[in-house]
Structure formats: C-alpha cells, structure tokens
C-alpha cells in the first residue's frame, strides 16, 4: 500500500497529556501538504468483564512529506500499531478520522491504495518459493510489470540471492523482501511498522540504510519504532506517543531540544544517598533506569565539584561523564518514564507486541 507529499520542517506542536489536541486544517492535500491527517482519532476495544481498552486517545496529527522519514515513536503498547492500522484502513476507528491523500482511510482507502506501500506485522510469503517467485506472483496478482521485480530486488539489496527460498532467508532478509513487495507498485508513501524488530545489530544497520535510501529517492516514509537510538540516525521528523496520546511532534532537532543541554551522567553504588547529599548542596540529580546511574543537572564544566561534594560525605563515583542531548533523553523528559529496553542482539525472533496481540484478538 502507498502515499505522498512534501514540505519543510515546521515548528514543534506541543501536546502534553493534559493539553488539548490542535485541530489540523486542509482537506485535499497537494505536494506541499502532509500526506496523512488524523483528526481526533480514537480507537477502543471492548473487554469482557473489564473497562474498555483505549488504544488511541483523540489523536490529532499531520505527517508525511516526500523525501523524508517520519518516526512514530513510543513504547510497546503506546498505540503505534493501532494508529497505523487505522490509517491503512485495516481497522475502523471508534471515532475521528484518518485521511491519506485526502481519502478517508476507513471508507475509501481503495482510492489511494495504489499510492501506499506498507509492512505491518511479520512478512508472509510462500516459504518454499524463491524471493523472485514470491514477488513475481504478487506482481501478476497486482497487474504489475514483471520488470518491477528486478527493480525492487536491487533496491533492497537482494539481487544475487533472489533464487534462494524464503525459508532459507535470515530475518533481516525476510524483512527486506517484504519491503520489496511493498515497493512493487512504486508507491509514493511507505509505512513500516517496527521493521527492525528482532534484527541483530548488522540487520538493524542495513534496515536503517534502506529506509534512508527509499526516502532519498523521493518517497515519504513513516516508520514506527521503540528503538530510539536507531530512529535518531534515520528520521527527519518525529512524533512521540504514549498511552495512545500525542506527546510531541516536530523535526528531530526540535524534539531533541526537549532534552535540554548536555548533562552529567554519574555512576555510583549508593545512588539514593548520593542524590540526597547533592540535593543538600543545591545540586539536583535524578535516577536513571540503571539502579547505579543518575543524571546530574549541573554545569558539565563543574563536574569536579560534584565529585568533591560526594567524596566529602564518603561517597565515591565509579563513573562520571557528560551526556549529550539525545532523542532518548528528550523521550525521558517528555514522558517522565524510561524508554523500553533495546532488543537483545543475541535473540533472533521478534519479541511479541502486546498491542498487536490485543488488536488481533479484539478486532475492529
């Protein structure tokens, strides 16, 4: 499935959890407007014997421009997959609208489906067929010229391995083949839901390169992920959602500004005692997810003072370094909770996504 658009990077739109979503304008997008527009989008799932589950909570957002990568970021269960399924017309929202190229996704997505390519859930192919045969069948079903098969195999870096069976592919190669299938109809918009999930570091790096290449070729790319470090290296624009609600949206640089200036990252055995001692000296420190780490809100150039205050109280640091403002630190500031852990590179299978699971169980 696929889509299109183009524009510069606008100001950050601030949407704290207690705030009110802004109402976006425009009905028929041209190439200067965002491709996707969500207006008060809400999706709830009924649960027997329990309160309704709100997966997406009145989300208003405009995103998607040709030649850019827009990251839809948040922890597992934050509403990313449900939002994507709504904008692709896979499920109907409880209320509100999602429009793609001006078409209401829940009622008329068929009008723009030829412009949208998507990878949602794990790729599904005939396991004993080669990559080429799988793509050839898809092309034939879609009325697409067979010459496109060679083109997309080259784009995703599978030329030379196209005669191998799908079952023999690594997870990363399977993901790339699925992206090749999404690119067969030469879409204007590519939507990828957690495309690097379960990949090892080499596979993640290759996926990052591929996503950037696809955008640089002029397509709009929307990619959801909870891997903040990876998204920082590939995205032009970022939207953070949590609990189904919009937290912040803007260019990568603008979102990173919410991380503040560079800070001190300190490592110490008795972190709670250290935080208390520093507070007594007028120096604020905050715990990190690691039980021995804390962030010190202090001039990086005065790190010796932090060390001295602690040492005078019998507390000794095992590490002290400056931490530059990053997407991860911005996420921490905006959501006031640690980001989800990065996947274990030693594991190949993708971790189960509870959001996807409940969507599958409950249906639209």
C-alpha positions in Angstrom: 0.0 0.0 0.0 1.4 3.7 -0.5 1.3 7.5 -0.4 3.0 11.0 -1.0 3.7 14.7 0.0 6.5 17.3 0.7 7.2 20.2 2.9 9.7 21.8 5.2 10.0 21.2 8.9 7.6 23.3 10.9 7.5 24.3 14.5 7.1 21.7 17.2 3.4 21.2 18.2 3.2 20.7 21.9 0.7 18.2 23.2 1.2 17.3 26.8 -1.1 14.7 28.2 -3.1 17.3 30.0 -3.4 19.6 26.9 -5.8 19.8 24.1 -5.0 18.5 20.7 -4.8 21.0 17.9 -7.2 20.8 15.0 -5.4 20.3 11.7 -6.6 22.1 8.6 -6.9 21.1 4.9 -8.9 18.6 3.1 -7.4 17.9 -0.2 -3.6 17.6 0.2 -1.2 18.7 -2.6 2.5 18.0 -2.7 3.2 20.8 -0.2 0.9 19.4 2.4 1.3 16.4 4.8 0.0 13.2 3.3 -1.7 11.9 6.4 -4.1 13.7 8.6 -5.5 12.3 11.8 -8.4 14.2 13.5 -9.4 13.3 17.0 -8.7 9.7 16.2 -9.8 7.3 18.9 -9.9 3.5 19.0 -11.2 1.5 21.9 -11.5 -2.3 22.3 -14.2 -3.8 24.5 -13.1 -6.3 27.1 -15.4 -8.7 28.7 -15.6 -8.1 32.5 -13.3 -5.1 32.3 -13.3 -1.4 31.3 -12.8 -0.7 27.6 -9.2 -0.5 26.5 -8.3 2.8 24.9 -5.6 2.1 22.3 -5.6 5.5 20.6 -6.9 8.5 22.5 -8.1 11.5 20.5 -5.0 11.7 18.3 -4.8 14.8 16.1 -1.7 14.8 13.8 -0.5 15.7 10.3 2.6 13.9 8.9 4.3 12.6 5.9 6.3 14.5 3.3 8.0 13.3 0.1 11.7 12.7 0.6 11.6 12.4 4.5 11.4 9.8 7.2 8.9 10.4 9.9 9.4 8.4 13.1 6.3 7.3 15.1 7.9 6.6 18.4 6.7 5.1 21.7 7.0 2.1 23.9 5.2 -1.2 23.0 1.5 -0.7 23.7 1.6 3.1 23.2 -0.8 3.0 20.2 1.6 3.0 17.3 0.4 -0.1 15.6 -3.3 0.7 16.1 -2.7 4.2 14.7 -1.0 2.6 11.6 -3.8 0.1 11.2 -6.4 2.9 11.2 -4.6 5.0 8.6 -4.2 2.0 6.3 -7.9 1.2 6.6 -7.2 -2.2 8.3 -9.5 -1.3 11.2 -12.2 1.3 11.8 -11.6 4.0 14.4 -14.2 4.2 17.2 -14.5 7.9 16.3 -12.5 10.6 14.5 -10.9 10.2 11.0 -7.7 9.3 9.4 -7.2 10.6 5.8 -4.5 9.6 3.4 -4.0 11.7 0.3 -7.4 13.3 1.2 -9.2 9.9 1.3 -10.9 8.7 4.4 -9.0 5.6 5.2 -11.9 3.7 6.8 -14.3 4.2 3.9 -12.3 5.0 0.7 -8.8 3.8 1.1 -9.2 1.8 -2.1 -9.0 5.1 -4.0 -5.4 5.7 -2.9 -4.2 2.1 -2.1 -2.1 2.1 -5.3 0.0 5.0 -3.8 0.7 3.3 -0.4 3.1 0.5 0.4 3.1 -1.0 3.9 4.8 -3.6 6.1 2.6 -4.4 9.1 3.1 -7.5 11.2 5.6 -10.1 10.2 6.2 -10.7 6.4 4.2 -13.6 5.0 5.4 -15.3 1.9 5.3 -18.9 0.4 8.2 -20.4 2.4 9.4 -22.9 -0.3 9.2 -20.3 -3.1 12.2 -18.2 -4.0 12.2 -14.5 -3.4 11.8 -13.9 -7.2 8.9 -16.3 -7.5 7.1 -14.8 -4.5 7.5 -11.3 -5.9 6.5 -12.5 -9.5 3.3 -13.9 -8.1 2.5 -10.7 -6.3 3.2 -8.6 -9.4 1.0 -10.8 -11.5 -1.9 -10.5 -9.0 -1.5 -6.8 -8.9 -1.2 -6.3 -12.7 2.4 -5.0 -12.3 5.0 -5.5 -14.9 7.5 -8.3 -14.2 10.4 -5.8 -14.8 9.5 -4.3 -11.5 10.6 -7.4 -9.7 14.2 -6.9 -10.7 14.0 -3.2 -9.8 12.8 -3.8 -6.2 15.2 -6.7 -5.6 18.0 -4.4 -6.5 16.6 -1.6 -4.2 16.5 -3.8 -1.2 19.9 -5.4 -1.9 18.6 -9.0 -2.6 19.8 -9.2 -6.2 22.0 -12.2 -6.4 20.0 -14.0 -3.7 16.7 -13.9 -5.4 16.7 -17.6 -6.2 17.0 -18.6 -2.6 13.9 -19.9 -0.9 12.1 -17.6 1.5 12.5 -20.2 4.3 16.3 -20.0 3.9 16.4 -16.2 4.4 17.6 -14.6 7.6 15.0 -12.5 9.5 16.7 -9.3 8.1 16.4 -10.7 4.5 12.8 -11.6 5.0 12.1 -8.1 6.2 13.9 -6.6 3.1 11.9 -8.9 0.9 8.6 -7.7 2.5 9.7 -4.1 1.8 10.5 -5.1 -1.8 6.9 -6.4 -2.1 5.6 -3.1 -0.7 7.7 -1.2 -3.3 6.4 -3.3 -6.3 3.7 -0.7 -7.2 6.2 2.1 -6.9 4.3 3.8 -4.1 4.6 7.5 -3.0 4.2 6.6 0.7 5.8 3.6 2.5 4.5 2.7 6.0 6.7 0.4 8.1 5.7 -0.9 11.5 8.7 -1.9 13.6 10.7 -3.1 10.6 13.9 -3.7 12.7 12.1 -5.7 15.4 14.2 -8.8 16.3 17.1 -7.9 14.0 20.7 -8.2 15.1 22.9 -5.0 15.0 24.1 -5.7 11.4 20.5 -6.2 10.3 19.3 -3.0 12.0 22.1 -1.0 10.4 21.1 -2.4 7.0 17.5 -1.6 7.6 18.4 1.9 8.6 20.4 2.4 5.4 17.5 1.0 3.3 14.9 3.3 4.9 17.1 6.3 4.3 17.7 5.3 0.7 14.0 4.9 0.0 13.2 8.4 1.4 16.1 9.9 -0.5 14.6 8.5 -3.7 11.7 10.9 -3.1 9.2 8.8 -1.2 7.6 9.6 2.1 8.4 7.0 4.8 6.5 6.6 8.0 8.3 4.2 10.4 7.1 3.2 13.9 9.7 2.0 16.4 10.6 1.9 20.1 14.4 1.8 19.2 15.2 5.5 19.9 18.9 5.3 19.1 18.2 3.9 15.7 15.5 6.3 14.9 17.7 9.2 15.8 20.1 8.2 13.0 17.5 8.0 10.2 14.5 10.3 10.9 13.9 13.9 9.7 10.7 14.3 11.8 9.5 12.6 14.9 6.2 12.1 16.7 6.2 10.6 20.3 3.0 9.0 21.5 2.4 7.3 24.8 -0.7 5.7 26.2 -2.4 6.4 22.9 -2.0 10.1 23.2 0.2 12.6 21.4 3.1 13.9 23.4 5.2 15.9 20.9 5.7 16.2 17.2 8.3 18.1 15.2 11.7 17.9 13.5 14.3 15.7 15.1 16.3 18.7 16.1 13.3 20.4 17.7 12.4 17.2 19.7 15.9 16.8 20.8 15.7 20.3 22.3 13.4 18.9 25.0 16.4 17.0 26.3 17.9 20.3 27.4 21.6 21.0 27.4 24.3 18.4 27.9 24.2 16.9 31.4 26.4 14.8 33.7 25.7 11.1 33.9 27.1 9.7 37.1 27.6 6.1 38.3 27.7 5.3 42.0 26.9 2.3 44.2 24.6 4.1 46.7 22.7 6.3 44.3 19.9 7.3 46.7 22.4 8.6 49.3 24.2 10.4 46.6 21.1 12.1 45.3 20.3 13.2 48.9 23.8 14.6 49.5 23.8 16.5 46.3 20.4 18.0 47.0 21.7 19.3 50.3 24.4 21.1 48.3 21.9 22.6 45.9 22.7 20.2 43.1 19.7 18.3 41.6 20.1 14.7 40.5 17.6 12.3 39.0 17.7 8.5 38.9 18.2 6.7 35.6 16.7 3.2 34.7 20.0 1.6 35.8 20.0 1.4 39.6 23.5 2.8 39.8 23.1 5.7 37.4 21.8 9.2 37.9 21.7 12.4 35.8 23.1 15.5 37.5 21.6 18.8 36.4 24.8 20.8 36.7 27.2 22.6 34.5 29.3 20.0 32.7 32.4 22.1 33.3 32.0 21.8 37.0 32.0 18.1 37.3 34.9 18.2 39.8 32.5 20.0 42.2 30.1 17.1 42.1 32.9 14.6 42.8 34.2 16.8 45.7 30.7 17.1 47.4 30.2 13.4 47.3 33.7 12.5 48.5 33.4 14.8 51.5 30.4 12.7 52.5 32.2 9.4 52.0 30.6 8.6 48.6 32.7 7.9 45.6 31.8 7.8 42.0 32.8 4.9 39.8 31.9 6.9 36.6 31.2 10.5 35.6 30.8 11.7 32.0 28.8 14.3 30.1 25.7 13.2 28.3 24.8 15.0 25.1 21.2 15.9 24.4 19.7 12.9 22.6 16.3 11.7 21.4 16.4 9.2 24.3 16.9 11.9 26.9 14.2 14.0 25.2 11.9 11.0 25.5 12.7 10.7 29.2 11.9 14.4 29.8 8.7 14.3 27.8 7.2 11.0 29.0 8.7 11.1 32.5 9.4 7.4 32.2 12.3 5.3 30.9 12.2 4.2 27.3 11.7 0.4 26.6 14.9 -1.6 26.6 16.6 -2.2 23.3 16.2 -5.8 22.0 18.8 -8.4 22.9 21.1 -8.6 19.8 21.6 -12.3 20.7 18.0 -13.1 20.0 16.6 -13.6 16.5 12.9 -14.0 17.0 10.9 -10.8 17.3 9.5 -10.1 20.7 5.7 -10.3 21.0 4.0 -6.9 20.8 1.0 -6.8 23.2 -0.6 -4.0 21.2 -0.6 -6.1 18.1 -1.8 -9.1 20.1 -4.8 -7.3 21.5 -5.7 -5.8 18.2 -5.7 -9.3 16.7 -7.8 -10.7 19.5 -10.3 -8.0 19.7 -10.7 -7.0 16.0 -12.1 -3.7 14.9 
